[in-house]
Amino acid sequence: MSELKELVITEEDYREYLKQRLRLTDPCMAEEVERVGFPFLFASGSELLRSYILNETVFLSSLPDKLRLPDRGYAWYMFSQSVREIHVDENRIVVKYELQDDYKLPFRRFYL
């Protein structure tokens, strides 16, 4: 096991990521991004938010080669085992996680 790490996602950083990722040039679409809050994104299981979290942590690079699969759902399942605390409010998300030496594999029928 390793030390506890902390990822802080601010509203401004995430909105900038969305604008780049979605290549938003239309002001109307950019306005829609401005109205989405972290509690909603987190509770709804937003794929873009999960991708952002996985990209901002060192989690994916810490997995052994045999556990690296392209499926983001599989990666999220593995990462969820490392999470120790999550704090979500309207302006930021704080994720505290600890990389593991060993991870439980999911049920075979879902991912393997």
LOLORO-520012 format. One record per residue: x, y, z of N, C-alpha, C, O in turn; residue number from 1. Coordinates in steps of 0.02 Angstrom, whole numbers, plus 50000, padded with zeros to 5 digits. Layout:
<pts>
PT     npx     npy     npz    capx    capy    capz     cpx     cpy     cpz     opx     opy     opz     k
PT       X       Y       Z       X       Y       Z       X       Y       Z       X       Y       Z   NUM
...
</pts>
This chain:
<pts>
PT     npx     npy     npz    capx    capy    capz     cpx     cpy     cpz     opx     opy     opz     k
PT   50042   49942   50000   50000   50000   50000   50044   50062   50000   50102   50061   50023     1
PT   50017   50115   49974   50055   50176   49969   50023   50231   50011   49975   50219   50048     2
PT   50048   50290   50003   50023   50347   50041   49956   50372   50013   49939   50359   49955     3
PT   49920   50407   50055   49856   50435   50035   49868   50495   49989   49906   50540   50006     4
PT   49837   50494   49931   49844   50549   49882   49778   50586   49879   49725   50559   49895     5
PT   49781   50649   49858   49721   50690   49854   49717   50724   49786   49765   50754   49763     6
PT   49659   50719   49756   49646   50753   49693   49591   50804   49706   49537   50786   49730     7
PT   49604   50867   49691   49555   50920   49699   49536   50944   49629   49579   50967   49591     8
PT   49473   50939   49613   49447   50961   49548   49405   51023   49559   49355   51022   49595     9
PT   49427   51078   49530   49389   51139   49537   49340   51145   49478   49350   51116   49425    10
PT   49289   51184   49489   49238   51195   49438   49270   51225   49375   49254   51204   49319    11
PT   49314   51273   49385   49345   51307   49328   49389   51259   49287   49386   51260   49225    12
PT   49428   51218   49320   49471   51170   49285   49430   51120   49245   49446   51104   49188    13
PT   49377   51095   49276   49335   51045   49242   49298   51074   49183   49292   51042   49131    14
PT   49273   51134   49190   49237   51166   49134   49286   51178   49076   49266   51171   49018    15
PT   49346   51197   49090   49396   51207   49037   49411   51141   49002   49417   51139   48941    16
PT   49417   51087   49041   49426   51020   49012   49368   51002   48966   49378   50976   48911    17
PT   49307   51015   48989   49248   50999   48948   49248   51038   48883   49233   51010   48830    18
PT   49264   51101   48887   49265   51142   48827   49316   51116   48776   49303   51116   48716    19
PT   49373   51095   48800   49424   51067   48755   49404   50998   48730   49409   50984   48670    20
PT   49381   50956   48775   49363   50887   48757   49305   50885   48708   49305   50845   48661    21
PT   49256   50927   48720   49197   50928   48677   49204   50976   48618   49159   50982   48577    22
PT   49261   51011   48616   49276   51059   48562   49218   51109   48555   49192   51119   48500    23
PT   49200   51140   48610   49144   51185   48609   49164   51253   48581   49207   51288   48609    24
PT   49134   51272   48527   49144   51338   48498   49080   51377   48497   49081   51439   48496    25
PT   49024   51343   48498   48958   51374   48499   48944   51403   48568   48945   51365   48617    26
PT   48930   51467   48574   48917   51498   48640   48858   51466   48677   48858   51464   48738    27
PT   48808   51441   48641   48751   51410   48673   48770   51345   48707   48748   51331   48763    28
PT   48812   51306   48675   48835   51243   48706   48879   51257   48766   48874   51223   48817    29
PT   48922   51307   48760   48966   51326   48816   48923   51348   48876   48941   51335   48934    30
PT   48868   51380   48862   48822   51402   48914   48791   51342   48950   48782   51343   49010    31
PT   48775   51289   48912   48748   51228   48942   48798   51196   48989   48778   51171   49042    32
PT   48861   51197   48971   48914   51168   49014   48917   51207   49079   48930   51178   49132    33
PT   48906   51272   49076   48909   51314   49136   48855   51297   49187   48863   51310   49246    34
PT   48799   51267   49165   48743   51253   49210   48748   51186   49245   48707   51171   49288    35
PT   48795   51144   49227   48800   51078   49256   48841   51081   49320   48897   51108   49319    36
PT   48815   51055   49374   48849   51057   49439   48882   50990   49456   48862   50938   49432    37
PT   48932   50993   49498   48968   50933   49519   48924   50881   49554   48930   50822   49539    38
PT   48879   50901   49599   48838   50850   49631   48798   50809   49580   48793   50748   49586    39
PT   48769   50843   49530   48732   50808   49478   48778   50762   49438   48761   50704   49426    40
PT   48835   50788   49416   48882   50748   49376   48904   50686   49414   48907   50631   49386    41
PT   48921   50695   49477   48944   50638   49516   48889   50587   49528   48900   50527   49519    42
PT   48831   50611   49548   48775   50565   49563   48750   50529   49501   48726   50473   49505    43
PT   48756   50560   49442   48732   50529   49381   48783   50482   49349   48768   50448   49301    44
PT   48844   50480   49377   48895   50436   49351   48924   50460   49285   48938   50420   49240    45
PT   48932   50524   49278   48957   50554   49215   49021   50521   49191   49071   50519   49226    46
PT   49018   50496   49129   49077   50464   49099   49133   50514   49089   49192   50497   49098    47
PT   49117   50576   49071   49168   50627   49063   49202   50644   49129   49263   50654   49132    48
PT   49163   50646   49183   49193   50660   49249   49238   50602   49270   49293   50613   49296    49
PT   49215   50541   49259   49257   50483   49277   49321   50483   49236   49374   50468   49263    50
PT   49317   50498   49172   49377   50502   49130   49424   50555   49155   49485   50545   49156    51
PT   49397   50612   49174   49439   50667   49199   49475   50645   49262   49535   50656   49269    52
PT   49439   50613   49308   49470   50590   49371   49524   50539   49357   49579   50544   49384    53
PT   49511   50491   49314   49562   50440   49298   49623   50471   49264   49679   50449   49277    54
PT   49612   50520   49222   49668   50553   49187   49710   50596   49234   49770   50602   49225    55
PT   49679   50625   49285   49714   50670   49330   49751   50633   49386   49795   50662   49418    56
PT   49736   50570   49397   49771   50531   49448   49826   50490   49414   49829   50486   49353    57
PT   49869   50461   49454   49921   50417   49428   49898   50345   49429   49938   50299   49420    58
PT   49833   50335   49439   49807   50268   49448   49819   50222   49389   49846   50167   49397    59
PT   49801   50243   49328   49807   50199   49270   49879   50177   49258   49891   50120   49239    60
PT   49926   50222   49268   49996   50205   49257   50023   50160   49312   50075   50129   49304    61
PT   49987   50156   49369   50011   50114   49424   49988   50041   49418   50013   49998   49454    62
PT   49940   50027   49374   49915   49959   49367   49966   49914   49333   50001   49935   49287    63
PT   49972   49852   49356   50014   49804   49321   49988   49792   49250   49928   49799   49239    64
PT   50031   49774   49204   50011   49764   49134   49953   49715   49127   49909   49725   49084    65
PT   49952   49663   49167   49899   49612   49160   49829   49639   49178   49779   49609   49159    66
PT   49826   49695   49214   49762   49724   49233   49740   49782   49189   49685   49808   49197    67
PT   49783   49802   49143   49766   49859   49100   49723   49836   49041   49746   49798   48998    68
PT   49662   49860   49041   49617   49846   48986   49589   49913   48962   49585   49960   49000    69
PT   49571   49917   48899   49547   49981   48872   49479   50002   48898   49460   50060   48889    70
PT   49442   49959   48929   49375   49974   48952   49376   50022   49012   49405   50006   49064    71
PT   49346   50081   49003   49346   50131   49057   49306   50108   49117   49323   50126   49174    72
PT   49254   50069   49107   49214   50043   49163   49257   49998   49207   49251   49999   49268    73
PT   49299   49957   49176   49344   49913   49213   49394   49955   49252   49406   49941   49311    74
PT   49422   50006   49222   49471   50050   49256   49437   50085   49315   49468   50091   49368    75
PT   49375   50108   49306   49340   50141   49360   49326   50093   49417   49332   50111   49476    76
PT   49308   50031   49400   49297   49979   49451   49360   49969   49492   49357   49966   49554    77
PT   49416   49965   49460   49480   49956   49495   49497   50017   49537   49518   50010   49595    78
PT   49489   50077   49509   49504   50139   49545   49460   50145   49607   49483   50169   49659    79
PT   49397   50125   49602   49351   50133   49659   49375   50095   49721   49357   50113   49777    80
PT   49416   50044   49711   49444   50008   49768   49498   50048   49804   49513   50034   49862    81
PT   49525   50098   49771   49577   50140   49801   49549   50201   49837   49583   50231   49878    82
PT   49487   50219   49823   49458   50279   49851   49444   50270   49925   49416   50220   49947    83
PT   49466   50320   49964   49456   50320   50036   49403   50372   50057   49364   50359   50103    84
PT   49402   50429   50024   49354   50482   50040   49337   50521   49977   49379   50529   49932    85
PT   49275   50544   49974   49254   50589   49920   49211   50644   49951   49165   50630   49989    86
PT   49228   50706   49934   49188   50763   49955   49167   50800   49892   49208   50819   49851    87
PT   49102   50809   49885   49075   50842   49825   49032   50901   49847   48988   50893   49889    88
PT   49046   50959   49819   49001   51016   49827   48994   51051   49760   49021   51027   49710    89
PT   48960   51106   49759   48946   51139   49696   49008   51164   49659   49008   51167   49598    90
PT   49061   51181   49695   49120   51212   49666   49182   51167   49659   49228   51184   49623    91
PT   49182   51110   49692   49241   51067   49687   49225   50996   49710   49176   50983   49745    92
PT   49270   50952   49690   49268   50882   49712   49337   50867   49739   49388   50884   49709    93
PT   49339   50834   49797   49402   50812   49826   49398   50736   49831   49353   50708   49863    94
PT   49446   50702   49800   49450   50629   49801   49515   50610   49835   49569   50629   49813    95
PT   49509   50573   49890   49569   50547   49925   49573   50473   49909   49525   50436   49919    96
PT   49631   50453   49885   49638   50383   49864   49707   50357   49884   49754   50395   49894    97
PT   49711   50291   49888   49773   50258   49907   49783   50199   49859   49743   50153   49857    98
PT   49837   50202   49821   49851   50148   49774   49862   50083   49812   49893   50082   49865    99
PT   49836   50029   49785   49840   49964   49817   49895   49920   49786   49916   49931   49730   100
PT   49917   49871   49825   49963   49822   49798   49926   49769   49758   49953   49739   49711   101
PT   49864   49758   49778   49824   49706   49746   49752   49730   49741   49727   49763   49786   102
PT   49720   49714   49685   49650   49734   49674   49608   49672   49663   49630   49623   49634   103
PT   49545   49676   49686   49497   49622   49673   49474   49627   49601   49456   49682   49578   104
PT   49475   49572   49566   49451   49572   49497   49374   49570   49497   49344   49540   49542   105
PT   49343   49600   49448   49269   49599   49444   49245   49530   49423   49284   49486   49404   106
PT   49180   49521   49427   49151   49459   49404   49169   49449   49331   49165   49496   49292   107
PT   49188   49390   49312   49213   49374   49245   49163   49395   49191   49183   49422   49140   108
PT   49101   49383   49201   49052   49396   49148   49045   49469   49130   49022   49485   49075   109
PT   49065   49514   49175   49058   49585   49160   49115   49613   49119   49104   49654   49074   110
PT   49176   49593   49134   49233   49625   49102   49282   49579   49067   49317   49600   49021   111
PT   49286   49518   49088   49338   49474   49060   49311   49422   49013   49349   49383   48985   112
</pts>
